[in-house]
């Protein structure tokens, strides 16, 4: 818990997503707008989220559909370039998530000086991307080699777009991951981006991990933030802050401000 608390203090943080536009070489990349278009779109999202007073931001390549388990170097290079361009404007703690590549996430975080990463580091899954077998030992040793032992590692233990081939109950898998793989926090997710994790899953994982930060990773809404924060130690939110609550829309300043108002009220602020 130490690194997580050092970064976020006692606040149950709201970590807001900056969903970057598609990277070069991916099917949805906008070659007319180019990389500068990615920078400018991300700049707007970052500004709106920081003005709404979110606790932290996380840059992710959510638009790089269909996803890969090991991304091309152009993706990590472009993400690092885009975040590097915005670095002087970032006023909040920030993290990165390179879907679905733990090594890529650690590499980009190192290049841009991010404080945390989110990824699937453990488990074995049948997924939309094919068989999925991440390696936490490899990723943590890589972060150590890059002199990033300070990097806060957020472990998603209920992967979106996938089903675990490990038949142990989710709380048992989460407890085992904490014992064997040294996460700084555990994330509980819904089935896909924007869909809520079951409250029963969140409660069950937190019950077996009272000393480990457990965050709701997907689908937290304005109507549910108060109830979620009664259980979770924080939330990661993207879709709910967008116009009409739709993942692929841009961030709505009014929705972002209202979400933070509700989150702060739930935290007694």
C-alpha positions in Angstrom: 0.0 0.0 0.0 2.9 2.4 0.6 3.6 3.5 -3.0 -0.1 4.0 -3.7 -0.6 6.0 -0.5 2.5 8.0 -1.1 1.1 9.0 -4.5 -2.5 9.6 -3.7 -2.5 10.1 0.1 -5.7 9.1 2.0 -8.0 10.3 -0.8 -9.9 7.7 -2.7 -8.7 9.0 -6.1 -10.7 9.6 -9.2 -8.3 8.7 -12.0 -9.7 10.1 -15.3 -8.9 8.7 -18.7 -7.4 10.6 -21.6 -8.4 8.3 -24.4 -5.8 9.1 -27.1 -6.9 9.1 -30.8 -5.8 6.0 -32.8 -2.0 5.6 -33.2 -0.2 5.4 -36.5 -0.4 2.0 -38.1 -3.7 1.1 -36.4 -6.9 0.5 -38.4 -8.7 3.7 -37.2 -5.7 6.1 -37.5 -6.6 9.4 -39.0 -3.8 10.0 -41.5 -5.2 13.4 -42.5 -5.0 14.8 -38.9 -1.7 12.9 -38.3 0.2 12.8 -35.0 -0.4 16.5 -34.4 -4.2 15.8 -34.4 -3.6 13.3 -31.6 -1.7 15.9 -29.6 -4.3 18.5 -30.0 -7.2 16.2 -29.1 -5.4 15.0 -26.1 -4.6 18.5 -25.0 -8.3 19.4 -25.0 -9.2 16.3 -23.0 -6.4 17.0 -20.5 -7.4 20.6 -20.0 -11.1 19.7 -19.4 -10.3 17.0 -16.9 -7.8 19.1 -15.0 -10.2 22.0 -14.9 -12.8 19.6 -13.4 -10.3 18.9 -10.6 -9.9 15.1 -11.1 -7.3 13.6 -8.8 -5.1 12.1 -11.6 -5.2 11.4 -15.3 -4.2 8.3 -17.3 -3.3 8.3 -21.0 -4.4 5.2 -22.8 -4.6 4.0 -26.5 -8.3 2.9 -26.1 -9.0 3.7 -29.7 -6.4 1.3 -31.1 -9.0 -1.3 -31.9 -8.7 -4.2 -32.5 -6.3 -4.5 -29.6 -3.0 -6.4 -29.6 -1.1 -8.2 -26.8 2.2 -6.8 -28.0 2.0 -3.4 -29.7 4.2 -2.1 -32.6 7.0 0.2 -31.7 5.2 3.0 -33.5 2.5 2.9 -30.8 4.8 3.2 -27.9 6.9 5.9 -29.7 3.9 8.0 -30.6 2.3 7.7 -27.1 5.6 8.8 -25.6 5.8 11.7 -28.1 2.3 12.9 -27.5 2.5 12.7 -23.7 5.9 14.3 -23.8 4.5 17.2 -25.8 1.8 17.7 -23.1 4.1 17.1 -20.1 4.5 20.8 -19.3 0.7 21.2 -19.1 0.1 18.2 -16.8 -0.7 19.4 -13.3 -1.9 16.2 -11.8 -0.3 12.8 -11.1 -0.5 10.9 -14.3 -0.2 7.3 -15.6 -0.2 5.3 -18.8 -1.9 2.2 -20.1 -0.7 0.7 -23.4 -3.4 -1.9 -24.3 -2.6 -4.7 -23.7 1.1 -4.7 -23.4 2.7 -4.6 -19.9 6.2 -4.1 -21.3 5.0 -1.3 -23.5 3.2 0.4 -20.6 6.4 0.3 -18.4 8.5 1.6 -21.3 6.2 4.6 -22.0 5.9 5.4 -18.3 9.6 5.5 -18.0 10.1 7.7 -21.1 7.6 10.3 -20.0 8.0 10.1 -16.2 4.6 8.8 -15.4 3.8 7.9 -11.8 1.7 4.8 -12.4 0.7 2.2 -15.0 -2.5 0.1 -15.4 -2.3 -3.3 -17.1 -3.2 -7.0 -17.0 -0.1 -8.3 -15.4 -1.3 -11.7 -14.2 -3.6 -14.6 -15.2 -4.4 -16.7 -18.2 -7.4 -15.7 -20.5 -9.3 -16.6 -23.6 -9.8 -13.2 -25.2 -10.8 -11.3 -28.3 -7.1 -11.0 -29.0 -6.5 -14.7 -28.7 -4.8 -16.7 -25.9 -3.6 -14.2 -23.2 -0.8 -15.1 -20.8 0.8 -12.0 -19.3 4.0 -12.2 -17.2 4.1 -10.1 -14.1 7.6 -11.3 -13.3 8.9 -10.1 -16.6 7.2 -6.7 -16.3 8.4 -6.0 -12.8 12.0 -7.0 -13.6 11.8 -4.7 -16.6 10.7 -1.8 -14.5 13.5 -2.6 -12.1 16.1 -2.6 -15.0 14.7 0.7 -16.1 15.2 2.1 -12.6 11.5 2.5 -12.1 11.0 0.6 -8.8 9.0 3.7 -7.8 6.4 3.1 -10.5 2.9 2.4 -9.0 1.6 -0.8 -10.6 -2.2 -1.1 -10.9 -3.2 -4.7 -11.6 -6.4 -5.4 -13.4 -7.5 -8.9 -12.3 -10.8 -9.2 -14.2 -9.7 -8.5 -17.8 -12.1 -6.8 -20.2 -12.8 -8.5 -23.5 -11.7 -11.8 -22.0 -12.7 -14.7 -19.8 -10.3 -16.1 -17.2 -9.2 -19.7 -17.8 -8.3 -19.8 -14.1 -11.4 -21.3 -12.5 -10.6 -20.0 -9.0 -13.1 -17.4 -7.7 -12.1 -13.8 -8.5 -11.3 -13.0 -4.8 -9.0 -16.0 -4.7 -7.2 -14.9 -7.9 -6.9 -11.3 -6.5 -5.5 -12.5 -3.2 -3.0 -14.8 -4.9 -1.9 -12.0 -7.2 -1.2 -9.8 -4.2 0.8 -12.6 -2.5 2.9 -13.6 -5.6 3.1 -10.5 -7.8 3.5 -7.4 -5.6 0.8 -5.1 -7.0 0.4 -1.6 -5.6 -3.4 -1.8 -6.2 -6.0 -4.3 -7.5 -8.5 -3.3 -10.1 -11.9 -4.9 -10.6 -13.6 -4.5 -14.0 -16.7 -5.1 -16.0 -16.9 -7.2 -19.2 -15.9 -4.4 -21.5 -14.9 -0.8 -21.4 -17.6 1.4 -19.9 -19.5 -1.5 -18.3 -19.6 -1.6 -14.5 -17.9 -4.2 -12.4 -20.5 -6.1 -10.3 -20.7 -4.6 -6.8 -20.6 -8.1 -5.4 -17.2 -8.7 -7.1 -15.9 -5.4 -5.8 -17.1 -6.2 -2.2 -15.8 -9.7 -2.4 -12.3 -8.7 -3.5 -12.1 -5.9 -0.9 -13.2 -8.2 1.8 -10.2 -10.6 1.2 -7.8 -7.6 0.6 -8.5 -5.2 3.4 -4.9 -3.8 3.4 -4.6 -3.5 -0.4 -6.1 -0.6 -2.4 -8.9 -2.0 -4.5 -10.3 0.2 -7.3 -13.3 0.1 -9.5 -11.8 0.1 -13.0 -14.8 0.4 -15.4 -18.3 1.7 -15.7 -18.6 3.9 -12.6 -21.4 6.4 -13.2 -22.7 9.6 -11.7 -25.5 7.6 -10.1 -23.2 5.0 -8.6 -20.1 6.8 -7.5 -21.2 7.3 -3.9 -22.0 3.6 -3.5 -18.8 2.5 -5.2 -16.7 4.7 -3.0 -18.2 3.1 0.1 -16.4 0.0 -0.9 -13.6 0.9 -3.3 -10.4 2.8 -2.6 -10.8 4.8 -5.7 -12.1 4.7 -9.3 -10.8 4.9 -12.8 -13.4 6.6 -15.1 -13.6 7.4 -18.8 -16.9 6.8 -20.5 -19.0 8.5 -17.8 -17.2 11.8 -18.4 -17.9 11.8 -22.1 -20.8 13.5 -23.9 -23.9 11.3 -23.5 -21.7 8.9 -21.4 -20.5 7.3 -24.6 -16.9 6.0 -24.7 -15.9 7.3 -28.2 -17.2 10.8 -27.6 -15.1 13.6 -26.2 -15.1 14.7 -22.6 -18.0 16.8 -21.5 -16.9 19.6 -19.1 -20.3 19.6 -17.3 -20.3 15.8 -16.8 -16.7 15.9 -15.6 -17.4 18.7 -13.1 -20.6 17.0 -11.8 -18.8 13.7 -11.4 -16.1 15.3 -9.3 -18.7 17.1 -7.2 -20.5 13.8 -6.5 -17.2 12.1 -5.8 -16.0 14.8 -3.4 -19.3 14.7 -1.6 -19.0 11.0 -1.2 -15.5 11.5 0.3 -16.8 14.1 2.7 -15.1 17.0 1.0 
